[in-house]
């Protein structure tokens, strides 16, 4: 089950990434842009602390294209939850359509793939 490690790390990485990219829109909206940049970069540091090992470990089990598709699926899932839960935005059908497109992309990247034991 070592192949699950990069997926778990990528989920954590995406939590930090999504907050670094968009959290300042809510939490630092009254602050100077410079402050938002510094805070976002500080948060992004933790994203990279998870993302780099995730990709290094993941590349032992998945192709580069498969890693990218996994990351995009995680990104869209985390982003949708972030929008609805943290930013209090309405859930839209667009999230479903984007998810279905990613599902189709994952089909093409993973057809013929068998999970490592």
N, C-alpha and C positions, 0 to 999 in steps of 0.2 A: 504493500500500500504506500510505498515511498513516493509513487507518482502523484499522490494527493497533496504532498507537501507544497509543491509550487502553486497549486490551486488555492490552498489556504493562505499562503503568503501573498498571492496576488489579490485576494479579497481584502486582506489587511492593507496592502499597498494602495488599493483603489479607494478605500475609506479615507486615507490620508490625502490622496491625490484630489478626490472630489472636494474635500473640505478646503484644501489649499487653493484650488481653482475658483471655487464658488462661495465658500463660507464667508469670505470678507464682504460679499454683497449684502449680507444680513448683519453680521457682527461688527464690521468696521465701516459701515456706510457713512458715518459722520467723521471719520478720520482721514488724514491726508493719504494720498495714493502711496507715498513713500512708506508709510507705516504698514499699509496693506501688503505692499511688496515684501517688506522684511518679514512680516508674520507669515505670509504665504510661503516664502522660501524656507523659513524655519520648519513649517509643517511638512513641506516637500522633502526635507532631509530625511524624515522618518519614512516617507513613501519610498525613497530610494534604498533605504536600509532594508526594506522588505522586497522591493521589486528586483534588485540586482541578484540576490541569492535565489529568488523564485525562478528567474529566467536561467540562471546557471544550473540549478537542479533540474528544472523542467526540460532543458535542452538534452538531458540524458534520456528522456522518455518520449518527447514530442519533437516534431519538426519545428522549425522557426515559424512557418505559416500556421501550424496548429497552435503554438504558443500565442501568437498574435490573435487568433480567433478566440481562444479561451479568455485572453485579456479583454477583448472587446465585449464579449458576452458579460463578463464580470463588471466591466465599466458601465454598460447600459443598465444592468440590474441595480448596481449601487447608485447610479445617478437617478434612476426612477424612484427608488426608495428615498434618497436624499431630497429630491424635489417635493415629494408628497409629505414626508414626515418632518424634515427639518425646515424646509423653505415654505411649507404649508401651501403648495401649489396643487391645483386639481390634477388628478390622474386623467390622462388623455388617452384616447385610442392610438395616438401616434406612438406611444411607448410599445403597444402591442404590435403595431406594424413594423417598427424598427426591430423588435425582438424576433418577429417572424423572418425578417430579412437576415438577421444574424443566425437564426436556426438553419436557414437555407445555406448560408456560407459555411456553417460548421459541418453540414452534411457533406459538402464537396471536399472540405479539408480532411475529414475523418473517415470517409468511405474506404473500406478495406483495412482500417486501423484496428488492431487488437490491443487491449490493455495489457501492459506488462504485468507479470505475476509478482 
